[in-house]
Amino acid sequence: MVPRRFYPVMAMLALLGLLLAACAPAATPTPTAAPPTPAPGPTPTAPKKVTITIWHQWDGKYLDAITQVFKDYEAAHPGVTIDLSRPENVMDALRVAIPAGQGPDIIGWANDQIGNLALAGLIVPLNEHGITEDFLKNTYVEVAAKAVIYQGKIWALPETMEGIGLVYNKALVTPEFLPTDPMNFDDLLAKARAFAEKNPGKFLVCNQGLGGNDPYHVAPIYFGFGVPSYVDEEGKVYLNTPEALKAAQWMLQFREVAPKETSHDICKSLLTEGKVGAWWTGPWAIADIEAAKIDYGIAPMGRPFVGIKTLMLSKNAVDRGNVAVALDIMKYFTSAEVQKKLALVNKTIPAQIQALNDPEVQALPTVKGFGESLKLGVPMASTPYAAAQWGPVGEATVAIWTGAQKPEDALAAAQKAIEDAIAQMK
């Protein structure tokens, strides 16, 4: 037991201990471990770089607008470069380049070249890469969709159409003289006679294939009377037929109220001089007609030959592993959006249904007028046998028009000449 006299001393010592503890430095805390650094994720990869080469036939101001839409594609698809090239002697160049793995992934050319390119193995069918006939039917005008099918396979995507119609001078050809039914040739003949009576020394229509050797420009007449084509892809010829004979007999009647000698330049002069009311021609003639300050309209008549500009997938695209990108570019270029844009700038006639029917596009007189005509037409034949048709059809038509041969004899001679030429091709 502590004596009472020590209590004050113990109290003093306790107080001193508390003061010393308060003045002592604070204890250093034990450091905690830093959180672990997360494992790095996958590094983002840059888009795969690929160059798609397109060999084409576009030129002039048309090409400027086309080049821009391809630049737009490149901007939206980093890593993709589109190289445009327009070689001379395209078929010869393709025959050399593609077997060597050189040249294009995509070929921009007319549908009448499909047969030659397919048989040479230079292009590949699109059916093998997801393009179906239903897609064609729902996307493109019927005549254009038919134009890219050869031997039951799809070989291209259509972009634009070209062909002829009746381009008439509104100052001369009033509504009473315009055909109301594009397939009624008796009506056209009657109106041509009425026009000649009302306008002595003038003619209603000038067609350079009536009076000149030009099977292309008389095609709306032959086909309008029911000839399905001059030659089909199997090599069958349709000149010595009842339908062709009816067309020939109509031509002889029409000769009474039409210029006896014709050509592109003759028809142009007659129209610009006010001596004919209408020129059966195509978009290529519009610049001259507008330069002559003629207020014109365009009416469909018959079933014209329709040329289709297309994009085809070359064998190179398959060998290079470029099919997916190349086909995407083909779909893009033939899409409603792009074809509308090009139609508004270049006045081309879209093969894409939505683009052709777009109100802004339909507001263009040439596109609307020729578009109505071409919807009725027959595709330019894609078979190599078509090369045999031109001379004999032209010569037969001239012989009929001039009276050098009876229609039956002229058509029979043309039939045999074409069949003989095709026999040598087989």
Sequence and secondary structure as in RCSB ss.txt:
>XXXX:A:sequence
MVPRRFYPVMAMLALLGLLLAACAPAATPTPTAAPPTPAPGPTPTAPKKVTITIWHQWDGKYLDAITQVFKDYEA
AHPGVTIDLSRPENVMDALRVAIPAGQGPDIIGWANDQIGNLALAGLIVPLNEHGITEDFLKNTYVEVAAKAVIY
QGKIWALPETMEGIGLVYNKALVTPEFLPTDPMNFDDLLAKARAFAEKNPGKFLVCNQGLGGNDPYHVAPIYFGF
GVPSYVDEEGKVYLNTPEALKAAQWMLQFREVAPKETSHDICKSLLTEGKVGAWWTGPWAIADIEAAKIDYGIAP
MGRPFVGIKTLMLSKNAVDRGNVAVALDIMKYFTSAEVQKKLALVNKTIPAQIQALNDPEVQALPTVKGFGESLK
LGVPMASTPYAAAQWGPVGEATVAIWTGAQKPEDALAAAQKAIEDAIAQMK
>XXXX:A:secstr
   GGGHHHHHHHHHHHHHHHHHS                         EEEEEE    HHHHHHHHHHHHHHHH
HSTTEEEEEE  SSHHHHHHHHGGGT S SEEEEEGGGHHHHHHTT B  GGGGT  HHHHHHHB HHHHHHTEE
TTEE  EEEEEE  EEEEETTT  GGGS SSTT HHHHHHHHHHHHHHSTT EEEE TTSSSS HHHHHHHHHHT
T   SB TT  B SSSHHHHHHHHHHHHHGGGS SS  HHHHHHHHHTTSEEEEEE GGGHHHHHHTT  EEEE 
 S  EEEEEEEEEBHHHHHTT HHHHHHHHHHHTSHHHHHHHHHHH  EESBHHHHH HHHHTSHHHHHHHHHHT
T EE   SGGGGGTHHHHHHHHHHHHHTSS HHHHHHHHHHHHHHHHHHH 
